[in-house]
Amino acid sequence: MPALIIADDHPLFRNALEQVFQMRFPALDIVTAADVASLQTVVEQQRDVVIVLLDLNMPGAHGFSALSWLTGQRPETPVVVVSANTQPDTVRRALDHGAAGFISKSADTEVLEQGVARVLEGERGIHPGLEVAARGAELKALDVAEALGSLTPSQFRVASMLAEGLLNKQIAYELDVKEATIKAHMTEIFRKLGVNSRTQAVLALASLAVEPGADDRAVS
């Protein structure tokens, strides 16, 4: 059965969306993920994913990193960002990084349903009333996004922990693998990012950061 994935770390919001789309799209298998790691697992398990609803602010994600990875791995699968951060710059950069649509978390059920239905029909667009910044994502950020899209799930998790400032030993402990495995992943991450050091890698990944929006204080 074709799948619709809801990726959001807030259980109440995630469950509410699940109920809404189960009723609206009975022919789709509604699958949920609470963090990037579980999203990656679901994407690997589900062969026929027709659409993904993605919250930018999830455990394991840094700015547009999860969006970049997802659109790189599944370029044929439309991703709709559902976020409380509706700043014009955030909307524009999300679209630049491959999002098929952008909907505010404050949207009512009808707007959500219509937005998803339009994307499923092949359209692209954003939540009515949202503004889009004139200036798009920088070329450097687009290059980093493309590199992230080529990482394996394990490499992506290592890159995310690197962005958090963890050392190889700490990352190995968190992932329960040998430090030599982390070093091997780092070598490949550096190669794909086109950098030569941890500092350069962290700076590159920082280019995907999202500026906090006013709405983030209420809902994230």
Sequence and secondary structure as in RCSB ss.txt:
>XXXX:A:sequence
MPALIIADDHPLFRNALEQVFQMRFPALDIVTAADVASLQTVVEQQRDVVIVLLDLNMPGAHGFSALSWLTGQRP
ETPVVVVSANTQPDTVRRALDHGAAGFISKSADTEVLEQGVARVLEGERGIHPGLEVAARGAELKALDVAEALGS
LTPSQFRVASMLAEGLLNKQIAYELDVKEATIKAHMTEIFRKLGVNSRTQAVLALASLAVEPGADDRAVS
>XXXX:A:secstr
  EEEEE S HHHHHHHHHHHHHH TTSEEEEESSHHHHHHHHHH S EEEEEE SS TT  TTHHHHHHHHH T
TS EEEEES   HHHHHHHHHTT SEEEETT  HHHHHHHHHHHHTT  EE TT    SS   HHHHHHHHHHHT
S HHHHHHHHHHHTT  HHHHHHHHTS HHHHHHHHHHHHHHHT SSHHHHHHHHHTT     GGGGT  
